[in-house]
Amino acid sequence: MTELLKKLTNEEKAVLEKINIVSSDMAEIEEQIADYLQLHCLTDNDLTEEGLICENILNKIGSLD
């Protein structure tokens, strides 16, 4: 989680706090963000601004490997 936090912007960190991520397991964090994105960040065919931020976080998680 520490490595991820180093790569995140303040805006991205704020979204993580809003989602209330409590795990340090990257797979669980990724799942929580994806679930939040699907439940709260989709309009008819687009992502909200918060959804785009979630997508950016997921991309950063994917680049950690």
Distance bins in CASP14 RR format, pairs under 12 A and 6 or more apart:
PFRMAT RR
TARGET T0000
AUTHOR 0000-0000-0000
RMODE 2
METHOD distances of the structure
MODEL  1
1 7 0 0 0 0 0 1 0 0 0 0 0
1 8 0 0 0 0 0 1 0 0 0 0 0
1 13 0 0 0 0 0 1 0 0 0 0 0
1 16 0 0 0 0 1 0 0 0 0 0 0
1 21 0 0 0 0 1 0 0 0 0 0 0
1 22 0 0 0 0 0 1 0 0 0 0 0
1 23 0 0 0 0 1 0 0 0 0 0 0
1 24 1 0 1 0 0 0 0 0 0 0 0
1 25 0 0 0 0 1 0 0 0 0 0 0
1 26 1 0 0 1 0 0 0 0 0 0 0
1 27 0 0 0 0 0 1 0 0 0 0 0
1 28 0 0 0 0 0 1 0 0 0 0 0
1 29 1 0 0 1 0 0 0 0 0 0 0
1 30 0 0 0 0 0 1 0 0 0 0 0
1 57 0 0 0 0 0 1 0 0 0 0 0
1 60 0 0 0 0 0 1 0 0 0 0 0
1 61 0 0 0 0 0 1 0 0 0 0 0
1 64 0 0 0 0 0 1 0 0 0 0 0
2 8 0 0 0 0 0 1 0 0 0 0 0
2 24 0 0 0 0 1 0 0 0 0 0 0
2 26 0 0 0 0 0 1 0 0 0 0 0
2 64 0 0 0 0 0 1 0 0 0 0 0
3 24 0 0 0 0 0 1 0 0 0 0 0
3 26 0 0 0 0 1 0 0 0 0 0 0
3 29 0 0 0 0 0 1 0 0 0 0 0
3 60 0 0 0 0 1 0 0 0 0 0 0
3 61 0 0 0 0 1 0 0 0 0 0 0
3 62 0 0 0 0 0 1 0 0 0 0 0
3 63 0 0 0 0 0 1 0 0 0 0 0
3 64 1 0 0 1 0 0 0 0 0 0 0
3 65 0 0 0 0 0 1 0 0 0 0 0
4 12 0 0 0 0 1 0 0 0 0 0 0
4 13 0 0 0 0 1 0 0 0 0 0 0
4 16 0 0 0 0 1 0 0 0 0 0 0
4 21 0 0 0 0 1 0 0 0 0 0 0
4 23 0 0 0 0 0 1 0 0 0 0 0
4 24 0 0 0 0 1 0 0 0 0 0 0
4 25 0 0 0 0 0 1 0 0 0 0 0
4 26 1 0 0 1 0 0 0 0 0 0 0
4 29 1 0 0 1 0 0 0 0 0 0 0
4 30 0 0 0 0 1 0 0 0 0 0 0
4 33 0 0 0 0 0 1 0 0 0 0 0
4 56 0 0 0 0 0 1 0 0 0 0 0
4 57 1 0 0 1 0 0 0 0 0 0 0
4 58 0 0 0 0 0 1 0 0 0 0 0
4 59 0 0 0 0 0 1 0 0 0 0 0
4 60 1 0 0 1 0 0 0 0 0 0 0
4 61 1 0 0 1 0 0 0 0 0 0 0
4 62 0 0 0 0 1 0 0 0 0 0 0
4 63 0 0 0 0 1 0 0 0 0 0 0
4 64 1 0 0 1 0 0 0 0 0 0 0
4 65 0 0 0 0 0 1 0 0 0 0 0
5 12 0 0 0 0 1 0 0 0 0 0 0
5 13 1 0 0 1 0 0 0 0 0 0 0
5 16 0 0 0 0 1 0 0 0 0 0 0
5 17 0 0 0 0 0 1 0 0 0 0 0
5 21 0 0 0 0 0 1 0 0 0 0 0
5 24 0 0 0 0 0 1 0 0 0 0 0
5 26 0 0 0 0 0 1 0 0 0 0 0
5 29 0 0 0 0 0 1 0 0 0 0 0
5 57 0 0 0 0 0 1 0 0 0 0 0
5 60 0 0 0 0 0 1 0 0 0 0 0
5 61 0 0 0 0 0 1 0 0 0 0 0
5 64 0 0 0 0 0 1 0 0 0 0 0
6 12 0 0 0 0 0 1 0 0 0 0 0
6 13 0 0 0 0 0 1 0 0 0 0 0
6 60 0 0 0 0 1 0 0 0 0 0 0
6 64 0 0 0 0 0 1 0 0 0 0 0
7 13 0 0 0 0 0 1 0 0 0 0 0
7 16 0 0 0 0 0 1 0 0 0 0 0
7 56 0 0 0 0 1 0 0 0 0 0 0
7 57 0 0 0 0 1 0 0 0 0 0 0
7 59 0 0 0 0 0 1 0 0 0 0 0
7 60 1 0 1 0 0 0 0 0 0 0 0
7 61 0 0 0 0 1 0 0 0 0 0 0
7 62 0 0 0 0 0 1 0 0 0 0 0
7 63 1 0 0 1 0 0 0 0 0 0 0
7 64 1 0 0 1 0 0 0 0 0 0 0
8 14 0 0 0 0 1 0 0 0 0 0 0
8 15 0 0 0 0 1 0 0 0 0 0 0
8 16 1 0 0 1 0 0 0 0 0 0 0
8 17 0 0 0 0 0 1 0 0 0 0 0
8 21 0 0 0 0 0 1 0 0 0 0 0
8 29 0 0 0 0 0 1 0 0 0 0 0
8 33 0 0 0 0 0 1 0 0 0 0 0
8 53 0 0 0 0 1 0 0 0 0 0 0
8 54 0 0 0 0 0 1 0 0 0 0 0
8 56 0 0 0 0 1 0 0 0 0 0 0
8 57 1 0 0 1 0 0 0 0 0 0 0
8 58 0 0 0 0 0 1 0 0 0 0 0
8 59 0 0 0 0 0 1 0 0 0 0 0
8 60 1 0 0 1 0 0 0 0 0 0 0
8 61 0 0 0 0 1 0 0 0 0 0 0
8 63 0 0 0 0 0 1 0 0 0 0 0
8 64 0 0 0 0 0 1 0 0 0 0 0
9 15 0 0 0 0 1 0 0 0 0 0 0
9 16 0 0 0 0 0 1 0 0 0 0 0
9 53 0 0 0 0 1 0 0 0 0 0 0
9 56 0 0 0 0 1 0 0 0 0 0 0
9 57 0 0 0 0 1 0 0 0 0 0 0
9 60 0 0 0 0 1 0 0 0 0 0 0
10 16 0 0 0 0 0 1 0 0 0 0 0
10 17 0 0 0 0 0 1 0 0 0 0 0
10 53 0 0 0 0 0 1 0 0 0 0 0
11 17 0 0 0 0 0 1 0 0 0 0 0
11 18 0 0 0 0 0 1 0 0 0 0 0
11 49 0 0 0 0 1 0 0 0 0 0 0
11 50 0 0 0 0 1 0 0 0 0 0 0
11 51 0 0 0 0 0 1 0 0 0 0 0
11 52 0 0 0 0 0 1 0 0 0 0 0
11 53 1 0 0 1 0 0 0 0 0 0 0
11 54 0 0 0 0 0 1 0 0 0 0 0
11 56 0 0 0 0 1 0 0 0 0 0 0
11 57 0 0 0 0 1 0 0 0 0 0 0
12 18 0 0 0 0 0 1 0 0 0 0 0
12 19 0 0 0 0 0 1 0 0 0 0 0
12 21 0 0 0 0 0 1 0 0 0 0 0
12 33 0 0 0 0 0 1 0 0 0 0 0
12 49 0 0 0 0 0 1 0 0 0 0 0
12 50 0 0 0 0 0 1 0 0 0 0 0
12 51 0 0 0 0 0 1 0 0 0 0 0
12 52 0 0 0 0 0 1 0 0 0 0 0
12 53 1 0 1 0 0 0 0 0 0 0 0
12 54 0 0 0 0 1 0 0 0 0 0 0
12 55 0 0 0 0 0 1 0 0 0 0 0
12 56 1 0 0 1 0 0 0 0 0 0 0
12 57 1 0 1 0 0 0 0 0 0 0 0
12 58 0 0 0 0 0 1 0 0 0 0 0
12 59 0 0 0 0 0 1 0 0 0 0 0
12 60 1 0 0 1 0 0 0 0 0 0 0
12 61 0 0 0 0 0 1 0 0 0 0 0
13 19 0 0 0 0 0 1 0 0 0 0 0
13 21 0 0 0 0 0 1 0 0 0 0 0
13 53 0 0 0 0 0 1 0 0 0 0 0
13 56 0 0 0 0 0 1 0 0 0 0 0
13 57 0 0 0 0 1 0 0 0 0 0 0
13 60 0 0 0 0 0 1 0 0 0 0 0
14 20 0 0 0 0 0 1 0 0 0 0 0
14 21 0 0 0 0 0 1 0 0 0 0 0
14 50 0 0 0 0 1 0 0 0 0 0 0
14 53 0 0 0 0 1 0 0 0 0 0 0
14 54 0 0 0 0 0 1 0 0 0 0 0
14 57 0 0 0 0 0 1 0 0 0 0 0
15 21 0 0 0 0 1 0 0 0 0 0 0
15 32 0 0 0 0 0 1 0 0 0 0 0
15 33 0 0 0 0 1 0 0 0 0 0 0
15 36 0 0 0 0 1 0 0 0 0 0 0
15 37 0 0 0 0 1 0 0 0 0 0 0
15 40 0 0 0 0 0 1 0 0 0 0 0
15 41 0 0 0 0 1 0 0 0 0 0 0
15 48 0 0 0 0 0 1 0 0 0 0 0
15 49 0 0 0 0 1 0 0 0 0 0 0
15 50 1 0 0 1 0 0 0 0 0 0 0
15 51 0 0 0 0 1 0 0 0 0 0 0
15 52 0 0 0 0 0 1 0 0 0 0 0
15 53 1 0 1 0 0 0 0 0 0 0 0
15 54 1 0 0 1 0 0 0 0 0 0 0
15 55 0 0 0 0 0 1 0 0 0 0 0
15 56 0 0 0 0 1 0 0 0 0 0 0
15 57 1 0 0 1 0 0 0 0 0 0 0
15 58 0 0 0 0 0 1 0 0 0 0 0
15 60 0 0 0 0 0 1 0 0 0 0 0
16 22 0 0 0 0 0 1 0 0 0 0 0
16 23 0 0 0 0 0 1 0 0 0 0 0
16 29 0 0 0 0 1 0 0 0 0 0 0
16 30 0 0 0 0 0 1 0 0 0 0 0
16 32 0 0 0 0 1 0 0 0 0 0 0
16 33 1 0 0 1 0 0 0 0 0 0 0
16 36 0 0 0 0 1 0 0 0 0 0 0
16 50 0 0 0 0 0 1 0 0 0 0 0
16 53 0 0 0 0 1 0 0 0 0 0 0
16 54 0 0 0 0 1 0 0 0 0 0 0
16 56 0 0 0 0 0 1 0 0 0 0 0
16 57 1 0 0 1 0 0 0 0 0 0 0
16 58 0 0 0 0 0 1 0 0 0 0 0
16 60 0 0 0 0 0 1 0 0 0 0 0
16 61 0 0 0 0 0 1 0 0 0 0 0
17 36 0 0 0 0 0 1 0 0 0 0 0
17 53 0 0 0 0 0 1 0 0 0 0 0
17 57 0 0 0 0 0 1 0 0 0 0 0
18 32 0 0 0 0 0 1 0 0 0 0 0
18 33 0 0 0 0 0 1 0 0 0 0 0
18 36 0 0 0 0 1 0 0 0 0 0 0
18 40 0 0 0 0 1 0 0 0 0 0 0
18 41 0 0 0 0 0 1 0 0 0 0 0
18 50 0 0 0 0 1 0 0 0 0 0 0
18 51 0 0 0 0 0 1 0 0 0 0 0
18 53 0 0 0 0 1 0 0 0 0 0 0
18 54 0 0 0 0 0 1 0 0 0 0 0
18 57 0 0 0 0 0 1 0 0 0 0 0
19 28 0 0 0 0 0 1 0 0 0 0 0
19 29 0 0 0 0 1 0 0 0 0 0 0
19 30 0 0 0 0 0 1 0 0 0 0 0
19 31 0 0 0 0 0 1 0 0 0 0 0
19 32 1 0 0 1 0 0 0 0 0 0 0
19 33 1 0 0 1 0 0 0 0 0 0 0
19 34 0 0 0 0 0 1 0 0 0 0 0
19 35 0 0 0 0 1 0 0 0 0 0 0
19 36 1 0 1 0 0 0 0 0 0 0 0
19 37 0 0 0 0 1 0 0 0 0 0 0
19 39 0 0 0 0 0 1 0 0 0 0 0
19 40 0 0 0 0 1 0 0 0 0 0 0
19 41 0 0 0 0 0 1 0 0 0 0 0
19 50 0 0 0 0 1 0 0 0 0 0 0
19 51 0 0 0 0 0 1 0 0 0 0 0
19 53 0 0 0 0 0 1 0 0 0 0 0
19 54 0 0 0 0 1 0 0 0 0 0 0
19 57 0 0 0 0 1 0 0 0 0 0 0
19 58 0 0 0 0 0 1 0 0 0 0 0
20 29 0 0 0 0 0 1 0 0 0 0 0
20 32 0 0 0 0 1 0 0 0 0 0 0
20 33 0 0 0 0 0 1 0 0 0 0 0
20 35 0 0 0 0 0 1 0 0 0 0 0
20 36 0 0 0 0 1 0 0 0 0 0 0
21 28 0 0 0 0 1 0 0 0 0 0 0
21 29 1 0 1 0 0 0 0 0 0 0 0
21 30 0 0 0 0 0 1 0 0 0 0 0
21 31 0 0 0 0 0 1 0 0 0 0 0
21 32 1 0 1 0 0 0 0 0 0 0 0
21 33 1 0 0 1 0 0 0 0 0 0 0
21 35 0 0 0 0 0 1 0 0 0 0 0
21 36 0 0 0 0 1 0 0 0 0 0 0
21 54 0 0 0 0 0 1 0 0 0 0 0
21 57 0 0 0 0 1 0 0 0 0 0 0
21 61 0 0 0 0 0 1 0 0 0 0 0
22 28 0 0 0 0 1 0 0 0 0 0 0
22 29 0 0 0 0 1 0 0 0 0 0 0
22 32 0 0 0 0 1 0 0 0 0 0 0
23 29 1 0 1 0 0 0 0 0 0 0 0
23 30 0 0 0 0 1 0 0 0 0 0 0
23 31 0 0 0 0 1 0 0 0 0 0 0
23 32 1 0 0 1 0 0 0 0 0 0 0
23 33 0 0 0 0 0 1 0 0 0 0 0
24 32 0 0 0 0 0 1 0 0 0 0 0
25 31 0 0 0 0 1 0 0 0 0 0 0
25 32 0 0 0 0 1 0 0 0 0 0 0
25 61 0 0 0 0 0 1 0 0 0 0 0
26 32 0 0 0 0 0 1 0 0 0 0 0
26 33 0 0 0 0 0 1 0 0 0 0 0
26 57 0 0 0 0 0 1 0 0 0 0 0
26 58 0 0 0 0 0 1 0 0 0 0 0
26 60 0 0 0 0 0 1 0 0 0 0 0
26 61 1 0 0 1 0 0 0 0 0 0 0
26 62 0 0 0 0 1 0 0 0 0 0 0
26 63 0 0 0 0 0 1 0 0 0 0 0
26 64 1 0 0 1 0 0 0 0 0 0 0
26 65 0 0 0 0 1 0 0 0 0 0 0
27 33 0 0 0 0 0 1 0 0 0 0 0
27 34 0 0 0 0 0 1 0 0 0 0 0
27 58 0 0 0 0 0 1 0 0 0 0 0
27 61 0 0 0 0 1 0 0 0 0 0 0
27 62 0 0 0 0 0 1 0 0 0 0 0
27 64 0 0 0 0 0 1 0 0 0 0 0
27 65 0 0 0 0 0 1 0 0 0 0 0
28 34 0 0 0 0 0 1 0 0 0 0 0
28 35 0 0 0 0 0 1 0 0 0 0 0
28 61 0 0 0 0 0 1 0 0 0 0 0
29 35 0 0 0 0 0 1 0 0 0 0 0
29 36 0 0 0 0 0 1 0 0 0 0 0
29 54 0 0 0 0 0 1 0 0 0 0 0
29 57 0 0 0 0 1 0 0 0 0 0 0
29 58 0 0 0 0 1 0 0 0 0 0 0
29 60 0 0 0 0 0 1 0 0 0 0 0
29 61 1 0 0 1 0 0 0 0 0 0 0
29 62 0 0 0 0 0 1 0 0 0 0 0
29 64 0 0 0 0 0 1 0 0 0 0 0
30 36 0 0 0 0 0 1 0 0 0 0 0
30 37 0 0 0 0 0 1 0 0 0 0 0
30 54 0 0 0 0 0 1 0 0 0 0 0
30 55 0 0 0 0 0 1 0 0 0 0 0
30 57 0 0 0 0 1 0 0 0 0 0 0
30 58 1 0 0 1 0 0 0 0 0 0 0
30 59 0 0 0 0 0 1 0 0 0 0 0
30 60 0 0 0 0 0 1 0 0 0 0 0
30 61 1 0 1 0 0 0 0 0 0 0 0
30 62 1 0 0 1 0 0 0 0 0 0 0
30 64 0 0 0 0 0 1 0 0 0 0 0
30 65 0 0 0 0 0 1 0 0 0 0 0
31 37 0 0 0 0 0 1 0 0 0 0 0
31 38 0 0 0 0 0 1 0 0 0 0 0
31 58 0 0 0 0 0 1 0 0 0 0 0
31 61 0 0 0 0 0 1 0 0 0 0 0
32 38 0 0 0 0 0 1 0 0 0 0 0
32 39 0 0 0 0 0 1 0 0 0 0 0
32 40 0 0 0 0 0 1 0 0 0 0 0
32 54 0 0 0 0 1 0 0 0 0 0 0
32 57 0 0 0 0 0 1 0 0 0 0 0
32 58 0 0 0 0 0 1 0 0 0 0 0
32 61 0 0 0 0 0 1 0 0 0 0 0
33 39 0 0 0 0 0 1 0 0 0 0 0
33 40 0 0 0 0 0 1 0 0 0 0 0
33 41 0 0 0 0 1 0 0 0 0 0 0
33 50 0 0 0 0 0 1 0 0 0 0 0
33 51 0 0 0 0 1 0 0 0 0 0 0
33 53 0 0 0 0 1 0 0 0 0 0 0
33 54 1 0 1 0 0 0 0 0 0 0 0
33 55 0 0 0 0 1 0 0 0 0 0 0
33 56 0 0 0 0 0 1 0 0 0 0 0
33 57 1 0 1 0 0 0 0 0 0 0 0
33 58 1 0 1 0 0 0 0 0 0 0 0
33 59 0 0 0 0 0 1 0 0 0 0 0
33 60 0 0 0 0 0 1 0 0 0 0 0
33 61 1 0 0 1 0 0 0 0 0 0 0
33 62 0 0 0 0 0 1 0 0 0 0 0
34 40 0 0 0 0 0 1 0 0 0 0 0
34 41 0 0 0 0 0 1 0 0 0 0 0
34 42 0 0 0 0 0 1 0 0 0 0 0
34 51 0 0 0 0 0 1 0 0 0 0 0
34 54 1 0 0 1 0 0 0 0 0 0 0
34 55 0 0 0 0 1 0 0 0 0 0 0
34 57 0 0 0 0 1 0 0 0 0 0 0
34 58 1 0 0 1 0 0 0 0 0 0 0
34 59 0 0 0 0 0 1 0 0 0 0 0
34 61 0 0 0 0 1 0 0 0 0 0 0
34 62 0 0 0 0 0 1 0 0 0 0 0
35 41 0 0 0 0 0 1 0 0 0 0 0
35 42 0 0 0 0 0 1 0 0 0 0 0
35 54 0 0 0 0 1 0 0 0 0 0 0
35 58 0 0 0 0 0 1 0 0 0 0 0
36 42 0 0 0 0 0 1 0 0 0 0 0
36 47 0 0 0 0 0 1 0 0 0 0 0
36 48 0 0 0 0 0 1 0 0 0 0 0
36 50 0 0 0 0 1 0 0 0 0 0 0
36 51 0 0 0 0 1 0 0 0 0 0 0
36 53 0 0 0 0 0 1 0 0 0 0 0
36 54 1 0 0 1 0 0 0 0 0 0 0
36 55 0 0 0 0 0 1 0 0 0 0 0
36 57 0 0 0 0 0 1 0 0 0 0 0
36 58 0 0 0 0 0 1 0 0 0 0 0
37 47 1 0 0 1 0 0 0 0 0 0 0
37 48 0 0 0 0 1 0 0 0 0 0 0
37 49 0 0 0 0 0 1 0 0 0 0 0
37 50 0 0 0 0 1 0 0 0 0 0 0
37 51 1 0 1 0 0 0 0 0 0 0 0
37 52 0 0 0 0 1 0 0 0 0 0 0
37 53 0 0 0 0 1 0 0 0 0 0 0
37 54 1 0 1 0 0 0 0 0 0 0 0
37 55 1 0 0 1 0 0 0 0 0 0 0
37 56 0 0 0 0 0 1 0 0 0 0 0
37 57 0 0 0 0 1 0 0 0 0 0 0
37 58 1 0 0 1 0 0 0 0 0 0 0
37 59 0 0 0 0 0 1 0 0 0 0 0
38 47 0 0 0 0 0 1 0 0 0 0 0
38 48 0 0 0 0 0 1 0 0 0 0 0
38 51 0 0 0 0 1 0 0 0 0 0 0
38 54 0 0 0 0 1 0 0 0 0 0 0
38 55 0 0 0 0 0 1 0 0 0 0 0
38 58 0 0 0 0 0 1 0 0 0 0 0
39 48 0 0 0 0 0 1 0 0 0 0 0
39 50 0 0 0 0 0 1 0 0 0 0 0
39 51 0 0 0 0 0 1 0 0 0 0 0
39 54 0 0 0 0 0 1 0 0 0 0 0
40 47 0 0 0 0 0 1 0 0 0 0 0
40 48 1 0 0 1 0 0 0 0 0 0 0
40 49 0 0 0 0 0 1 0 0 0 0 0
40 50 1 0 0 1 0 0 0 0 0 0 0
40 51 0 0 0 0 1 0 0 0 0 0 0
40 53 0 0 0 0 0 1 0 0 0 0 0
40 54 0 0 0 0 1 0 0 0 0 0 0
41 47 1 0 1 0 0 0 0 0 0 0 0
41 48 1 0 1 0 0 0 0 0 0 0 0
41 49 0 0 0 0 1 0 0 0 0 0 0
41 50 1 0 1 0 0 0 0 0 0 0 0
41 51 1 1 0 0 0 0 0 0 0 0 0
41 52 0 0 0 0 1 0 0 0 0 0 0
41 53 0 0 0 0 1 0 0 0 0 0 0
41 54 1 0 1 0 0 0 0 0 0 0 0
41 55 0 0 0 0 1 0 0 0 0 0 0
41 56 0 0 0 0 0 1 0 0 0 0 0
41 57 0 0 0 0 0 1 0 0 0 0 0
41 58 0 0 0 0 0 1 0 0 0 0 0
42 48 1 0 0 1 0 0 0 0 0 0 0
42 50 0 0 0 0 0 1 0 0 0 0 0
42 51 1 0 0 1 0 0 0 0 0 0 0
42 52 0 0 0 0 0 1 0 0 0 0 0
42 54 0 0 0 0 0 1 0 0 0 0 0
42 55 0 0 0 0 0 1 0 0 0 0 0
43 49 0 0 0 0 0 1 0 0 0 0 0
43 50 0 0 0 0 0 1 0 0 0 0 0
43 51 0 0 0 0 1 0 0 0 0 0 0
43 52 0 0 0 0 0 1 0 0 0 0 0
46 52 0 0 0 0 1 0 0 0 0 0 0
46 55 0 0 0 0 0 1 0 0 0 0 0
47 53 0 0 0 0 1 0 0 0 0 0 0
47 54 1 0 0 1 0 0 0 0 0 0 0
47 55 1 0 0 1 0 0 0 0 0 0 0
47 56 0 0 0 0 0 1 0 0 0 0 0
47 58 0 0 0 0 0 1 0 0 0 0 0
48 54 0 0 0 0 1 0 0 0 0 0 0
48 55 0 0 0 0 0 1 0 0 0 0 0
49 55 0 0 0 0 0 1 0 0 0 0 0
49 56 0 0 0 0 0 1 0 0 0 0 0
50 56 0 0 0 0 0 1 0 0 0 0 0
50 57 0 0 0 0 0 1 0 0 0 0 0
51 57 0 0 0 0 1 0 0 0 0 0 0
51 58 0 0 0 0 1 0 0 0 0 0 0
51 59 0 0 0 0 0 1 0 0 0 0 0
52 58 0 0 0 0 0 1 0 0 0 0 0
52 59 0 0 0 0 0 1 0 0 0 0 0
53 59 0 0 0 0 0 1 0 0 0 0 0
53 60 0 0 0 0 0 1 0 0 0 0 0
54 60 0 0 0 0 0 1 0 0 0 0 0
54 61 0 0 0 0 0 1 0 0 0 0 0
55 61 0 0 0 0 0 1 0 0 0 0 0
55 62 0 0 0 0 0 1 0 0 0 0 0
56 62 0 0 0 0 0 1 0 0 0 0 0
56 63 0 0 0 0 0 1 0 0 0 0 0
57 63 0 0 0 0 0 1 0 0 0 0 0
57 64 0 0 0 0 0 1 0 0 0 0 0
58 64 0 0 0 0 0 1 0 0 0 0 0
END
